[in-house]
């Protein structure tokens, strides 16, 4: 028997990067997997995976996608809210579409997925929610990080509230907060100078996405009476706050 034998797990933002690594890791551990992906062409990771297209910025489509995925799996035992967007820039130089996309995806998308999944998780014997946040959700290391970090601060606060709300239903809520990860290399950042700097830092100091995925599997395989509240991790190569230069 494998570690997650038969567990029904939904992962958002699973087309690449951290989400793809999580999907591969839970499948390898024996889970039954459904994934939500933003673009239709990213769907279809494999015949044994339920793949549903939905943009988390569309609440009605997202709710329908969660229901479709859960019904296809015959229920849900865990949700991994991984989907998010990473945009940096100073407020004075910022653009409203960047802010809106981060709020809609990182906060409202997470809430929409979670709300739709709660009835299924409540029927599980050991329901779990894992919210992928960021070390930026605990500290702001630069002015350019402020708005992004605010959305990740929100993920931490919402996770605490969900713990309080869902405790009586037996649903455990865990935040995983990685530091820099070698993933999208700043591709969504509008400012070319900030994008280049973010790419360099991710290449130099970033964790592999599989390192984050391993922590997800760790949380999912804890005994039912163990509730991991938060895991924060960073590459040994990443300098501590204030020592980045």
N, C-alpha and C positions, 0 to 999 in steps of 0.2 A: 504494500500500500504506500502511495506517495503522500507527501506532507499535506497537500490540499486536495486529496482524493475526492472528487465529486463536488467540491464547493462551487457555488454559482456566484461568479464575480463579474461586476461591471466596471470597466475602466474607461474614463473619458480622455480624449486627446491622445489616442493610442496609435496614431499613424506613423509617428517617428519619435526620435529623442527619448526622453524619460518614459513617456507613455508606451512606446513600442517595446522598450526594455522591460517594463512592468508586465506587459502582455506576454512576452516570451517567457519571463520568469514564472508567472503563475501557471501558464500552460505546462511548462516543464515540471512544475510541482504537482500536476494532476488536476488542476481546476478546470471547470467548465466556464468558458469566457464569452462575454459579450463586450463589444467595444463601440463607443460613440466617436465618430470622426467628423471633422468639420466639412470636408469636401467629398463629394460623391466618388471622385476618382481614387480617393484614399481607402475606400471601403474594400472589403474582401481580402483579409489577411490570410484566410485559409478556410477550407471547407468545414472544419470543426469549430469555427469561431462565428458567433452571431455578430455581424457587422452592420451597424445602423448609421445612416447619415443624419446629422443634425448640427446646425450652428447653435452654440450655446447663447448667442445673442438673440435667438428667436425662442421665447419661452414656450409657446404653444408647440412648436416642432420638437423642442427638447423634451417636454413632458411626454409627448406621444412616442418619442424614440425610447425613452426609459421604459415606458409601459410595453412597447414592442419587444425590447430586449429581455425584460423580465419574464414576459409571457413565453417567449421562445425558450428560455432556460428552465421554465417551470418554477420561477421564484428567484429570489436574490438572497445570498448570504453576506455579501460584502459589496461596497461601492468604493472605488478609488477615484476621488475627484482630483484628477491630474491636469486636466485642460487648463491652460492659462496663457497669457500673452505678456511679453517682457519688453517694455518700451521705456527708454530713459530720456531725460531732458529736463532742463530747468523750466519752472512754471512760466517765467517771463518769455521764454522762447517756445513754449509748448504749443501743441495744436489740439484742439478739442477732439477731433476724431481719435487721436491716440489715447486721450484720457477716457473717452467713452468706451472704446474697445476694451481697455483694461478693466473698467468698472463692470461692464456688461459680461465679460468673460470670467474674470478672476473672482468676482463677488456674486453677481446676479446669476450667472450660469451655474456656479456651485450650489447656490440656494435652490434653483429650479430643479436640478438633478436630485438633490437631497430630498426635497419635498416629495417628488414623484416616487422616490425609492423607499421612503419610510414605511408605507403600508406593507411592502414585501419584506423588508428587513425585520419588521416587527413579528412576522410569522416564522422567521428563521429561529433555529435553536440558539444561535450565537451570532446575531447580526453585528456587522462592523462597518464603520465609515472611516476611511483614511483620506485626509485632506493634505494634498501636497502643497506646502507653503514655501517659505524661503527664509534663510537667515535674515533677509531683509525685513521679515515680519517682526523681528526683535530689535533691529537697529538700523539706522540710516547712516551709511558711510559716506555719502556725497550728496550734494544738492540735486544732481541729475537723477538720483534714485528716489527722490521724495514721493512722487505720485505712485510709482510702482510699489514702493515699500508700504504706502498707505493701504493699497489693496491687499497686501499680504498681512499687514497688521489686522485688517478686517477678517481675514481667514482665521487667524488665531482667536480673535474675539468670538467669532461665530462658532468656532469649534468648542469653546468653553460653554457657550450658551446651549449648543446641541447636546453636550455631555449632560448638562443639567436637565434639559428637556426630555432626553431619550433614555436616561438612566433607568427609569421605572419600566421601560419596555425591554430592557436587557440588551440595548444596542450600545456597543462601545465606540467611542470617537477618538481617533488618534491624529495628531498633526505630525507630519514629517517635514522638517525644515532643512533642506540642503543649502550649502554655500554655493559657490560657483560650480557649474556643471558644464562639461564639454558637450554642448548640445546645439542650439540654433545659431550660435556665434553672433548674436546681436542682429540677426537679419531683419527683425521687425523695427529696429531703431531708426528713426527718420534722419537724425543728424549724422552725417558721414564720419565726423571726427569722433563722436561718442561711440558710434557703431564700431569703428576700428579699434578703439580702446577696449571696448567690451569683448571683442573677438580675441584680442591679444591676451586679456586676462583669463578668458575661458580656456584658451589653448594652453596657457602656461600653468594655471592653477586648478583647472576644473576637474571635478570628479567625473568618472565614467558614468553614463546613465545606468549601467548595470549595478553600480554601487548603491544607487538610490533604490533600484528595483529589489535588491537583496534585503533592504530594510523593510520594504513593503511585505515581502514574503515572511520575514521575521515577525512582523506584527500580526499577520494573518494566521500564523502557526502558533501563537501563544495560547496557553491553556485558557479555557472559557472564563475562569475565575481571575485571570490576570488582565488588567486594563492598562496598557501603555498609553500614557496621556500625550507625550510629546517626545520625539527623537530629533535632535539637531546634529548635523554632521557636516564636515568639510574635509577637503583633501588636506593631508599633512603638509602639502606644499603651499597651501593658501595661507598668507600671513594673517596674524590676528588683527582685529580692528585697530586702526590707527597706525599700523606698520606696513600698509600696502605698498608704500613707495620705497 
